[in-house]
Amino acid sequence: MKTIKASMFFASALFATSASAAPQILPKGSLACVSEEAFEKQFSYIAQGVNKIVSDCVITNQDIEVVIIDFNMIDATEVSVVSNGATLYIVGSDLQ
């Protein structure tokens, strides 16, 4: 029963985020990478306790308005920055 409830929660969260037409905010202090490969490498570092930002990743120094391109609860979420169209890969749960 817990599995069914969890699945329903994630499905509804995914639908609600995907159906939203309004831009989202990636808050200051969030991880953002310019490629999915860099995002995966960064999480390998984190998983092994290495406190270092890999090349092609940054910690944001301001709130960034983004549009969700591909929301993913497990892997990188792909977003497009509203101000310049740049593609970033982020932790989807960071969005506000």
All heavy atoms as an XYZ file, in Angstrom:
714
protein
N       0.819     -1.188      0.000
C       0.000      0.000      0.000
C       0.871      1.265      0.000
O       0.554      2.224     -0.679
C      -0.925     -0.022      1.221
C      -1.931      1.086      1.191
S      -3.056      0.896     -0.181
C      -4.443      1.750      0.404
N       1.992      1.251      0.783
C       2.882      2.408      0.799
C       3.461      2.667     -0.587
O       3.612      3.806     -0.991
C       4.025      2.193      1.791
C       3.696      2.515      3.199
C       4.951      2.438      4.044
C       4.682      2.953      5.434
N       5.890      2.928      6.253
N       3.793      1.595     -1.307
C       4.356      1.729     -2.647
C       3.365      2.406     -3.584
O       3.735      3.277     -4.359
C       4.768      0.356     -3.204
O       5.669     -0.251     -2.285
C       5.397      0.480     -4.561
N       2.108      2.017     -3.497
C       1.079      2.612     -4.358
C       0.918      4.094     -4.022
O       0.877      4.936     -4.915
C      -0.263      1.863     -4.206
C      -0.128      0.438     -4.764
C      -1.390      2.613     -4.905
C      -1.313     -0.442     -4.483
N       0.868      4.430     -2.730
C       0.720      5.829     -2.331
C       1.922      6.653     -2.785
O       1.770      7.765     -3.271
C       0.547      5.941     -0.821
C      -0.814      5.513     -0.334
C      -0.939      5.700      1.157
C      -2.311      5.264      1.642
N      -2.447      5.402      3.090
N       3.120      6.102     -2.629
C       4.325      6.822     -3.057
C       4.310      7.029     -4.563
O       4.634      8.112     -5.052
C       5.582      6.063     -2.638
N       3.918      6.004     -5.308
C       3.854      6.119     -6.768
C       2.848      7.183     -7.188
O       3.100      7.963     -8.103
C       3.478      4.775     -7.400
O       4.466      3.822     -7.134
N       1.709      7.205     -6.521
C       0.688      8.199     -6.851
C       1.182      9.605     -6.529
O       0.952     10.535     -7.283
C      -0.608      7.892     -6.097
C      -1.321      6.651     -6.621
S      -2.739      6.147     -5.628
C      -3.740      7.602     -5.654
N       1.899      9.759     -5.395
C       2.433     11.064     -5.032
C       3.417     11.557     -6.083
O       3.339     12.687     -6.539
C       3.118     11.000     -3.664
C       3.907     12.240     -3.351
C       3.257     13.399     -2.959
C       5.284     12.263     -3.468
C       3.977     14.551     -2.683
C       6.013     13.404     -3.194
C       5.345     14.549     -2.804
N       4.365     10.698     -6.480
C       5.367     11.109     -7.462
C       4.725     11.396     -8.813
O       5.100     12.346     -9.489
C       6.469     10.060     -7.598
C       7.397     10.041     -6.423
C       7.571      8.896     -5.680
C       8.088     11.181     -6.047
C       8.419      8.884     -4.582
C       8.938     11.191     -4.952
C       9.100     10.029     -4.215
N       3.744     10.608     -9.198
C       3.064     10.850    -10.475
C       2.328     12.186    -10.443
O       2.390     12.953    -11.402
C       2.091      9.718    -10.785
N       1.655     12.483     -9.323
C       0.927     13.750     -9.252
C       1.893     14.926     -9.186
O       1.647     15.973     -9.764
C      -0.027     13.762     -8.053
O       0.698     13.695     -6.845
N       3.008     14.765     -8.483
C       4.006     15.841     -8.419
C       4.601     16.093     -9.799
O       4.795     17.233    -10.201
C       5.108     15.487     -7.424
N       4.890     15.044    -10.521
C       5.443     15.174    -11.866
C       4.450     15.850    -12.787
O       4.786     16.771    -13.511
C       5.839     13.802    -12.417
C       6.404     13.786    -13.832
C       7.673     14.626    -13.894
C       6.688     12.369    -14.267
N       3.176     15.433    -12.748
C       2.164     16.030    -13.605
C       1.972     17.497    -13.260
O       1.909     18.342    -14.147
C       0.833     15.288    -13.487
C      -0.250     15.907    -14.319
C      -0.244     15.747    -15.701
C      -1.236     16.676    -13.746
C      -1.215     16.340    -16.482
C      -2.209     17.275    -14.511
C      -2.207     17.098    -15.881
N       1.920     17.809    -11.982
C       1.701     19.196    -11.569
C       2.842     20.088    -12.044
O       2.616     21.198    -12.503
C       1.565     19.277    -10.050
N       4.064     19.601    -11.963
C       5.207     20.390    -12.408
C       5.225     20.500    -13.918
O       5.477     21.563    -14.466
C       6.518     19.754    -11.901
O       6.430     19.643    -10.483
C       7.715     20.588    -12.267
N       4.961     19.419    -14.611
C       4.997     19.430    -16.069
C       3.880     20.287    -16.652
O       4.045     20.894    -17.692
C       4.879     17.999    -16.609
O       5.961     17.234    -16.161
N       2.742     20.313    -15.971
C       1.599     21.041    -16.497
C       1.710     22.540    -16.253
O       0.984     23.315    -16.842
C       0.321     20.507    -15.849
N       2.609     22.941    -15.394
C       2.763     24.350    -15.077
C       3.391     25.102    -16.244
O       4.447     24.750    -16.724
C       3.654     24.493    -13.839
O       3.925     25.838    -13.593
N       2.707     26.161    -16.691
C       3.217     26.949    -17.808
C       4.083     28.105    -17.324
O       4.859     28.656    -18.086
C       2.052     27.473    -18.635
N       3.936     28.476    -16.074
C       4.681     29.620    -15.539
C       6.134     29.238    -15.276
O       6.421     28.118    -14.874
C       4.030     30.090    -14.246
N       7.040     30.182    -15.492
C       8.441     29.912    -15.152
C       8.593     29.596    -13.666
O       7.801     30.043    -12.843
C       9.149     31.220    -15.506
C       8.266     31.881    -16.503
C       6.861     31.489    -16.097
N       9.607     28.833    -13.354
C       9.933     28.451    -11.982
C      11.171     29.245    -11.551
O      11.877     29.791    -12.387
C      10.241     26.961    -11.911
C       9.143     26.064    -12.440
C       7.977     25.978    -11.480
O       8.166     25.734    -10.309
N       6.779     26.186    -11.984
N      11.445     29.232    -10.258
C      12.638     29.893     -9.736
C      13.618     28.832     -9.244
O      13.266     27.979     -8.429
C      12.295     30.854     -8.578
C      11.353     31.958     -9.047
C      13.569     31.431     -7.959
C      11.941     32.881    -10.108
N      14.847     28.912     -9.760
C      15.955     28.129     -9.230
C      16.624     29.045     -8.213
O      17.211     30.066     -8.582
C      16.928     27.731    -10.345
C      18.141     26.910     -9.901
C      17.694     25.559     -9.350
C      19.103     26.718    -11.056
N      16.498     28.731     -6.917
C      16.975     29.673     -5.908
C      18.491     29.768     -5.785
O      19.221     28.840     -6.149
C      16.370     29.135     -4.605
C      15.982     27.743     -4.875
C      15.843     27.570     -6.354
N      18.919     30.899     -5.266
C      20.329     31.132     -4.952
C      20.821     29.971     -4.093
O      20.121     29.500     -3.198
C      20.463     32.451     -4.191
C      21.861     32.762     -3.728
C      21.891     34.069     -2.948
C      23.293     34.345     -2.459
N      23.364     35.624     -1.743
N      22.030     29.486     -4.393
C      22.615     28.391     -3.624
C      22.334     27.009     -4.188
O      22.696     26.007     -3.585
N      21.698     26.951     -5.359
C      21.379     25.666     -5.988
C      22.519     25.205     -6.893
O      23.235     26.022     -7.470
C      20.106     25.788     -6.837
O      19.005     26.145     -6.039
N      22.645     23.904     -7.045
C      23.608     23.336     -7.985
C      23.050     23.445     -9.397
O      21.878     23.130     -9.634
C      23.866     21.860     -7.651
C      24.753     21.096     -8.621
C      26.194     21.603     -8.538
C      24.701     19.606     -8.331
N      23.879     23.873    -10.338
C      23.489     23.952    -11.749
C      24.691     23.540    -12.599
O      25.810     24.002    -12.360
C      23.045     25.369    -12.112
N      24.442     22.667    -13.572
C      25.507     22.182    -14.455
C      25.114     22.438    -15.905
O      23.934     22.440    -16.239
C      25.747     20.692    -14.245
S      26.214     20.260    -12.549
N      26.113     22.622    -16.766
C      25.830     22.914    -18.174
C      25.661     21.657    -19.014
O      25.283     21.748    -20.177
C      26.894     23.838    -18.807
C      26.912     25.189    -18.110
C      28.260     23.201    -18.790
N      25.932     20.491    -18.436
C      25.694     19.244    -19.160
C      25.212     18.170    -18.187
O      25.491     18.241    -16.978
C      26.966     18.750    -19.864
O      27.907     18.280    -18.910
N      24.503     17.203    -18.711
C      24.033     16.094    -17.883
C      25.218     15.271    -17.371
O      25.204     14.770    -16.251
C      23.062     15.228    -18.681
C      22.240     14.297    -17.832
C      21.059     13.695    -18.557
O      20.913     13.891    -19.785
O      20.277     13.015    -17.887
N      26.261     15.178    -18.185
C      27.455     14.428    -17.778
C      28.132     15.089    -16.575
O      28.552     14.410    -15.635
C      28.450     14.311    -18.940
C      27.966     13.452    -20.083
C      26.963     14.152    -21.012
O      26.880     15.417    -21.002
O      26.251     13.452    -21.738
N      28.229     16.415    -16.602
C      28.818     17.145    -15.472
C      27.962     16.963    -14.220
O      28.487     16.784    -13.113
C      28.968     18.628    -15.810
N      26.645     16.995    -14.384
C      25.726     16.784    -13.262
C      25.960     15.408    -12.639
O      26.063     15.279    -11.414
C      24.284     16.917    -13.751
C      23.240     16.745    -12.676
C      22.793     17.848    -11.962
C      22.703     15.507    -12.393
C      21.836     17.704    -10.971
C      21.742     15.350    -11.407
C      21.302     16.448    -10.694
N      26.052     14.377    -13.463
C      26.280     13.019    -12.966
C      27.638     12.901    -12.270
O      27.758     12.260    -11.221
C      26.165     12.012    -14.106
C      24.736     11.876    -14.606
C      24.610     11.023    -15.857
O      25.607     10.408    -16.293
O      23.498     10.978    -16.406
N      28.662     13.537    -12.823
C      29.988     13.525    -12.204
C      29.933     14.222    -10.843
O      30.506     13.733     -9.863
C      31.006     14.211    -13.114
C      32.421     14.175    -12.565
C      33.404     14.784    -13.560
C      34.824     14.740    -13.037
N      35.761     15.345    -14.002
N      29.232     15.352    -10.778
C      29.108     16.080     -9.515
C      28.463     15.198     -8.452
O      28.907     15.160     -7.308
C      28.291     17.357     -9.704
C      28.150     18.184     -8.440
C      29.477     18.724     -7.955
O      30.141     19.459     -8.662
N      29.877     18.362     -6.746
N      27.417     14.471     -8.821
C      26.755     13.620     -7.837
C      27.600     12.415     -7.456
O      27.483     11.913     -6.334
C      25.343     13.253     -8.294
C      24.352     14.235     -7.758
C      24.132     15.427     -8.426
C      23.702     14.017     -6.562
C      23.267     16.378     -7.906
C      22.837     14.949     -6.038
C      22.609     16.134     -6.715
N      28.466     11.977     -8.326
C      29.426     10.930     -7.949
C      30.366     11.459     -6.870
O      30.676     10.753     -5.907
C      30.235     10.470     -9.161
O      29.423      9.788    -10.069
N      30.829     12.692     -7.023
C      31.688     13.318     -6.010
C      30.946     13.417     -4.671
O      31.472     13.067     -3.625
C      32.122     14.720     -6.455
C      33.342     14.766     -7.337
C      33.475     13.932     -8.442
C      34.359     15.669     -7.084
C      34.592     13.991     -9.247
C      35.489     15.736     -7.893
C      35.597     14.892     -8.975
O      36.706     14.952     -9.772
N      29.719     13.924     -4.732
C      28.921     14.102     -3.517
C      28.706     12.755     -2.821
O      28.862     12.648     -1.603
C      27.575     14.782     -3.846
C      27.822     16.232     -4.278
C      26.615     14.710     -2.663
C      26.610     16.911     -4.892
N      28.361     11.734     -3.589
C      28.102     10.399     -3.031
C      29.327      9.814     -2.340
O      29.207      9.018     -1.414
C      27.613      9.456     -4.128
N      30.514     10.233     -2.789
C      31.752      9.720     -2.206
C      32.341     10.673     -1.159
O      33.467     10.486     -0.706
C      32.758      9.452     -3.321
C      32.276      8.340     -4.252
C      33.199      8.115     -5.418
O      34.394      7.952     -5.235
N      32.628      8.104     -6.621
N      31.570     11.700     -0.809
C      31.986     12.612      0.249
C      33.012     13.653     -0.164
O      33.640     14.281      0.689
N      33.181     13.867     -1.461
C      34.136     14.863     -1.945
C      33.428     16.210     -2.053
O      32.478     16.360     -2.821
C      34.739     14.453     -3.308
C      35.690     15.524     -3.808
C      35.432     13.106     -3.195
N      33.892     17.181     -1.284
C      33.271     18.503     -1.234
C      33.960     19.431     -2.228
O      34.737     20.307     -1.855
C      33.355     19.060      0.187
C      32.535     20.312      0.351
O      31.645     20.595     -0.431
N      32.843     21.078      1.378
N      33.681     19.222     -3.509
C      34.307     19.998     -4.578
C      33.301     20.148     -5.715
O      32.568     19.212     -6.031
C      35.545     19.256     -5.078
C      36.224     19.930     -6.237
C      37.403     19.112     -6.766
C      38.019     19.876     -7.916
N      38.428     19.046     -8.996
N      33.277     21.327     -6.319
C      32.421     21.552     -7.494
C      33.242     21.216     -8.732
O      34.339     21.755     -8.923
C      31.925     23.010     -7.548
C      31.129     23.370     -6.286
C      31.084     23.254     -8.801
C      29.863     22.578     -6.102
N      32.717     20.335     -9.570
C      33.430     19.928    -10.781
C      33.304     21.008    -11.848
O      32.432     21.883    -11.767
C      32.905     18.571    -11.323
C      33.061     17.472    -10.283
C      31.468     18.669    -11.789
N      34.162     20.933    -12.853
C      34.065     21.906    -13.942
C      32.715     21.730    -14.646
O      32.172     20.632    -14.695
C      35.217     21.739    -14.933
O      35.180     20.477    -15.532
N      32.186     22.789    -15.153
C      30.880     22.864    -15.810
C      29.708     22.815    -14.842
O      28.562     22.665    -15.266
C      30.724     21.797    -16.900
C      31.656     22.023    -18.071
O      32.063     23.183    -18.299
O      31.998     21.049    -18.754
N      29.978     22.944    -13.537
C      28.918     23.068    -12.534
C      29.219     24.293    -11.669
O      30.370     24.681    -11.507
C      28.846     21.831    -11.644
S      28.259     20.337    -12.481
N      28.161     24.880    -11.137
C      28.292     26.033    -10.244
C      27.229     25.935     -9.147
O      26.268     25.188     -9.270
C      28.106     27.385    -10.979
C      29.172     27.596    -12.037
C      26.717     27.496    -11.580
N      27.433     26.724     -8.108
C      26.394     26.984     -7.123
C      25.874     28.382     -7.459
O      26.653     29.342     -7.523
C      26.942     26.936     -5.681
C      27.543     25.554     -5.373
C      25.851     27.304     -4.681
C      26.566     24.398     -5.442
N      24.582     28.494     -7.708
C      24.025     29.775     -8.155
C      24.204     30.852     -7.088
O      24.065     30.596     -5.899
C      22.535     29.636     -8.514
O      21.820     29.165     -7.372
C      22.341     28.665     -9.670
N      24.500     32.072     -7.555
C      24.704     33.191     -6.623
C      23.517     34.154     -6.606
O      23.582     35.214     -6.005
C      26.002     33.934     -6.931
C      26.019     34.544     -8.317
O      25.036     34.481     -9.033
N      27.137     35.132     -8.698
N      22.451     33.774     -7.304
C      21.217     34.563     -7.307
C      20.078     33.642     -7.745
O      20.309     32.564     -8.280
C      21.322     35.743     -8.269
C      21.501     35.329     -9.716
C      21.704     36.527    -10.640
O      22.166     37.570    -10.211
N      21.381     36.385    -11.900
N      18.848     34.085     -7.499
C      17.685     33.357     -8.013
C      17.693     33.442     -9.534
O      18.026     34.500    -10.083
C      16.381     33.952     -7.490
C      16.156     33.716     -6.010
O      16.933     32.970     -5.385
O      15.186     34.284     -5.474
N      17.323     32.350    -10.209
C      17.299     32.322    -11.670
C      15.928     31.839    -12.127
O      15.460     30.779    -11.689
C      18.397     31.390    -12.229
C      19.775     31.856    -11.767
C      18.317     31.309    -13.755
C      20.892     30.889    -12.111
N      15.298     32.596    -13.005
C      14.011     32.207    -13.558
C      14.246     31.209    -14.691
O      15.025     31.478    -15.615
C      13.272     33.447    -14.070
C      11.829     33.194    -14.412
C      11.100     34.476    -14.780
O      11.686     35.332    -15.472
O       9.945     34.605    -14.379
N      13.589     30.046    -14.601
C      13.796     28.980    -15.585
C      12.463     28.396    -16.039
O      11.444     28.527    -15.358
C      14.679     27.842    -15.010
C      16.069     28.337    -14.661
C      14.025     27.172    -13.819
N      12.512     27.741    -17.182
C      11.388     26.976    -17.706
C      11.822     25.517    -17.720
O      12.929     25.195    -18.183
C      11.010     27.445    -19.131
C       9.942     26.565    -19.731
C      10.568     28.899    -19.102
N      10.973     24.648    -17.221
C      11.298     23.219    -17.179
C      11.180     22.625    -18.578
O      10.153     22.765    -19.239
C      10.358     22.467    -16.230
C      10.524     23.006    -14.814
C      10.622     20.958    -16.277
C       9.460     22.527    -13.846
N      12.227     21.952    -19.027
C      12.220     21.248    -20.308
C      11.931     19.772    -20.086
O      11.111     19.178    -20.768
C      13.572     21.423    -21.043
C      13.902     22.911    -21.232
C      13.574     20.658    -22.360
C      12.883     23.708    -22.009
N      12.623     19.162    -19.115
C      12.442     17.737    -18.816
C      12.613     17.534    -17.319
O      13.728     17.535    -16.810
C      13.455     16.896    -19.598
C      13.279     15.400    -19.395
O      12.170     14.979    -18.986
O      14.242     14.656    -19.636
N      11.485     17.368    -16.602
C      11.525     17.184    -15.153
C      11.816     15.728    -14.828
O      11.238     14.827    -15.418
C      10.194     17.601    -14.519
C      10.233     17.575    -13.021
C      10.733     18.658    -12.328
C       9.792     16.474    -12.318
C      10.793     18.642    -10.934
C       9.842     16.452    -10.931
C      10.340     17.540    -10.240
N      12.729     15.516    -13.875
C      13.099     14.160    -13.484
C      13.304     14.124    -11.982
O      14.084     14.904    -11.448
C      14.376     13.746    -14.224
C      14.640     12.275    -14.134
O      14.463     11.656    -13.089
N      15.066     11.707    -15.238
N      12.619     13.232    -11.300
C      12.735     13.122     -9.838
C      14.011     12.405     -9.407
O      14.448     12.564     -8.280
C      11.530     12.365     -9.268
C      10.235     13.119     -9.334
S      10.169     14.561     -8.258
C      10.110     13.790     -6.666
N      14.604     11.585    -10.270
C      15.754     10.775     -9.884
C      17.059     11.323    -10.455
O      18.056     11.423     -9.757
C      15.541      9.310    -10.310
C      14.314      8.750     -9.590
C      16.779      8.473    -10.022
C      13.852      7.415    -10.078
N      17.057     11.680    -11.705
C      18.262     12.197    -12.364
C      18.153     13.712    -12.529
O      17.303     14.344    -11.934
C      18.445     11.530    -13.733
C      18.758     10.049    -13.616
O      19.505      9.667    -12.695
O      18.256      9.271    -14.453
N      18.983     14.252    -13.375
C      18.994     15.698    -13.619
C      17.690     16.162    -14.263
O      17.129     15.485    -15.124
C      20.168     16.049    -14.530
N      17.237     17.327    -13.839
C      16.117     18.004    -14.475
C      16.693     19.035    -15.434
O      17.549     19.839    -15.052
C      15.216     18.685    -13.424
O      14.556     17.679    -12.665
C      14.184     19.595    -14.071
N      16.245     19.007    -16.683
C      16.724     19.962    -17.682
C      15.830     21.189    -17.678
O      14.606     21.086    -17.741
C      16.703     19.318    -19.068
C      17.207     20.221    -20.163
C      17.147     19.577    -21.543
O      16.819     18.382    -21.638
O      17.417     20.285    -22.527
N      16.458     22.366    -17.583
C      15.722     23.626    -17.604
C      16.376     24.575    -18.599
O      17.538     24.412    -18.969
C      15.654     24.287    -16.207
C      14.896     23.415    -15.219
C      17.037     24.639    -15.684
N      15.619     25.589    -18.999
C      16.131     26.644    -19.857
C      16.019     27.956    -19.089
O      14.971     28.282    -18.530
C      15.309     26.717    -21.145
O      15.768     27.748    -21.974
N      17.106     28.713    -19.060
C      17.127     30.003    -18.361
C      16.335     31.013    -19.196
O      16.592     31.180    -20.391
C      18.580     30.488    -18.147
C      18.598     31.863    -17.482
C      19.367     29.470    -17.338
N      15.372     31.675    -18.567
C      14.500     32.610    -19.279
C      15.292     33.770    -19.880
O      15.071     34.152    -21.030
C      13.374     33.121    -18.347
C      12.591     34.249    -19.003
C      12.449     31.980    -17.952
N      16.248     34.318    -19.144
C      16.944     35.527    -19.599
C      17.862     35.324    -20.791
O      18.066     36.250    -21.579
C      17.758     36.130    -18.444
O      18.790     35.238    -18.051
N      18.418     34.113    -20.953
C      19.378     33.928    -22.050
C      19.234     32.619    -22.827
O      20.003     32.370    -23.751
C      20.819     34.058    -21.531
C      21.168     32.991    -20.518
O      20.463     32.004    -20.356
N      22.272     33.200    -19.819
N      18.285     31.785    -22.453
C      18.045     30.538    -23.180
C      19.041     29.428    -22.902
O      18.960     28.357    -23.512
N      19.964     29.638    -21.973
C      20.965     28.608    -21.655
C      20.282     27.384    -21.059
O      19.305     27.490    -20.316
C      21.994     29.153    -20.669
N      20.803     26.216    -21.378
C      20.310     24.964    -20.820
C      21.133     24.619    -19.591
O      22.358     24.694    -19.609
C      20.420     23.824    -21.853
O      19.597     24.148    -22.976
C      19.989     22.502    -21.270
N      20.433     24.265    -18.508
C      21.082     23.849    -17.279
C      20.480     22.520    -16.821
O      19.320     22.221    -17.122
C      20.885     24.876    -16.167
C      21.508     26.245    -16.363
C      21.108     27.174    -15.222
C      23.027     26.143    -16.465
N      21.266     21.781    -16.062
C      20.815     20.531    -15.459
C      20.895     20.719    -13.953
O      21.946     21.096    -13.422
C      21.675     19.364    -15.927
C      21.486     19.148    -17.416
C      22.234     19.863    -18.343
C      20.499     18.284    -17.881
C      22.034     19.700    -19.705
C      20.298     18.116    -19.239
C      21.066     18.834    -20.148
O      20.850     18.683    -21.496
N      19.776     20.503    -13.286
C      19.637     20.844    -11.866
C      18.960     19.714    -11.107
O      18.457     18.759    -11.702
C      18.813     22.135    -11.713
C      17.391     21.907    -12.232
C      19.463     23.299    -12.456
C      16.377     22.877    -11.721
N      18.889     19.867     -9.790
C      18.085     18.990     -8.945
C      16.659     19.534     -8.999
O      16.409     20.673     -8.589
C      18.618     18.986     -7.492
C      17.733     18.119     -6.608
C      20.048     18.519     -7.457
N      15.735     18.755     -9.542
C      14.371     19.227     -9.750
C      13.679     19.714     -8.501
O      12.884     20.661     -8.529
N      13.971     19.083     -7.362
C      13.322     19.482     -6.115
C      13.778     20.845     -5.609
O      13.181     21.405     -4.695
C      13.531     18.411     -5.031
O      14.907     18.259     -4.765
N      14.838     21.402     -6.202
C      15.294     22.747     -5.821
C      14.353     23.831     -6.330
O      14.370     24.948     -5.809
C      16.693     23.030     -6.372
C      17.801     22.311     -5.608
O      17.519     21.734     -4.530
O      18.944     22.319     -6.099
N      13.573     23.542     -7.358
C      12.715     24.572     -7.958
C      11.649     25.067     -7.008
O      11.099     24.316     -6.229
C      12.060     24.032     -9.232
C      13.011     23.727    -10.377
C      12.278     22.997    -11.491
C      13.647     25.016    -10.899
N      11.374     26.359     -7.119
C      10.314     26.980     -6.309
C       9.231     27.519     -7.212
O       9.433     27.930     -8.293
C      10.869     28.127     -5.487
C      11.912     27.680     -4.506
C      12.495     28.854     -3.717
O      12.311     30.010     -4.056
N      13.217     28.530     -2.679
